[in-house]
Amino acid sequence: MPNPILPTGKEKEVFVKEMFNSISPSYDRINRIMTFRFDQVWRRQSLRSLNLPARSTILDLACGTGDFVKMARAQGHRCVGTDFSIGMLSHSQLFGDLVVSDALNLAFSDSSFDAVTCGFALRNFTDLIPVFIELARVLRPGGRVALLEVAQPSSLILKAGHAIYFNKLVPIIGGMLSDKNAYRYLPASVSYLPPPATIVELLVKAGFSNISHSRLTTGAAQLFTATKAG
Ligand SMILES: C[S@@+](CC[C@H](N)C(=O)[O-])C[C@H]1O[C@@H](n2cnc3c(N)ncnc32)[C@H](O)[C@@H]1O
């Protein structure tokens, strides 16, 4: 695997796909360890923020090993997961309704979902606007999105502690338990993320309204929710 040099365009697409294929066997275990299981708390908060009626039809974009899919199905929703990494999908231990597709060119018809969830994937896409346009296309009018991502706390003290943990310890722990380069890429990839205000602007451009941005757990994660204009 090449060094994580933060590639762009096609090079980034290939790098990200290969990286997730390679870390897929240990992805869930390392995620739980590194976030002290807060990743599941944040997913639960994201789903709750959508305020969906029972038995809604949800797309989990870049679903990886399917944590959102399992949670949404356990709540009685129909949830389809999609990802471009066959390795991640095959370690989901899920059956049915898992589709290999690229977030920039989704394999779903227009207006086919009530909601979309997306966990920790925005910074891995090669471009955000085409993804947001795809989300608006596959959502029904009035459909909702919840986009969950990592973030940095805003308080100076928490920011310093978080930086030491995320930038120094995470690559060491990840390197010991899995692939060193992949877990060096993880903190580095945060620099792909535009500031929240820019993400909000892109969502507006793609046809979303009623957009909110919130920080979770003192800012270690962030959540965008939005509604497809009717
Ligand atoms: C950090 S993982 C997150 C997985 C899962 N959403 C979660 O909450 O654990 C990022 C996922 O995004 C997927 N991904 C990245 N770029 C993608 C793209 N263009 N199309 C589809 N999936 C993509 C990767 O394969 C990987 O499974």
The ligand as a MOL file (V3000), in Angstrom:
LIG
                    3D

  0  0  0     0  0            999 V3000
M  V30 BEGIN CTAB
M  V30 COUNTS 27 29 0 0 0
M  V30 BEGIN ATOM
M  V30 1 C -14.6440 5.2110 7.4920 0
M  V30 2 S -15.5710 4.0540 6.5600 0 CHG=1
M  V30 3 C -17.1730 4.2530 7.2660 0
M  V30 4 C -18.0360 3.0240 7.1580 0
M  V30 5 C -19.3870 3.1220 7.8310 0
M  V30 6 N -20.2020 4.1450 7.2210 0
M  V30 7 C -19.2640 3.3710 9.3180 0
M  V30 8 O -20.0130 4.1910 9.8380 0
M  V30 9 O -18.4620 2.6950 9.9690 0 CHG=-1
M  V30 10 C -15.7550 4.8950 5.0100 0
M  V30 11 C -16.4440 4.0430 3.9670 0
M  V30 12 O -16.6710 4.8420 2.8080 0
M  V30 13 C -16.5620 3.9970 1.6980 0
M  V30 14 N -16.3850 4.8390 0.5060 0
M  V30 15 C -15.4250 5.7590 0.2890 0
M  V30 16 N -15.5910 6.3350 -0.9100 0
M  V30 17 C -16.6980 5.7640 -1.4660 0
M  V30 18 C -17.3820 5.9510 -2.6840 0
M  V30 19 N -16.9680 6.8570 -3.6000 0
M  V30 20 N -18.4880 5.2240 -2.9310 0
M  V30 21 C -18.9210 4.3100 -2.0140 0
M  V30 22 N -18.3060 4.0720 -0.8460 0
M  V30 23 C -17.2040 4.8080 -0.5530 0
M  V30 24 C -15.3750 3.1290 2.0320 0
M  V30 25 O -15.2930 1.9770 1.2410 0
M  V30 26 C -15.6320 2.8330 3.5220 0
M  V30 27 O -16.3830 1.6590 3.6870 0
M  V30 END ATOM
M  V30 BEGIN BOND
M  V30 1 1 1 2
M  V30 2 1 2 3
M  V30 3 1 2 10
M  V30 4 1 3 4
M  V30 5 1 4 5
M  V30 6 1 5 6
M  V30 7 1 5 7
M  V30 8 2 7 8
M  V30 9 1 7 9
M  V30 10 1 10 11
M  V30 11 1 11 12
M  V30 12 1 11 26
M  V30 13 1 12 13
M  V30 14 1 13 14
M  V30 15 1 13 24
M  V30 16 1 14 15
M  V30 17 1 14 23
M  V30 18 2 15 16
M  V30 19 1 16 17
M  V30 20 1 17 18
M  V30 21 2 17 23
M  V30 22 1 18 19
M  V30 23 2 18 20
M  V30 24 1 20 21
M  V30 25 2 21 22
M  V30 26 1 22 23
M  V30 27 1 24 25
M  V30 28 1 24 26
M  V30 29 1 26 27
M  V30 END BOND
M  V30 END CTAB
M  END
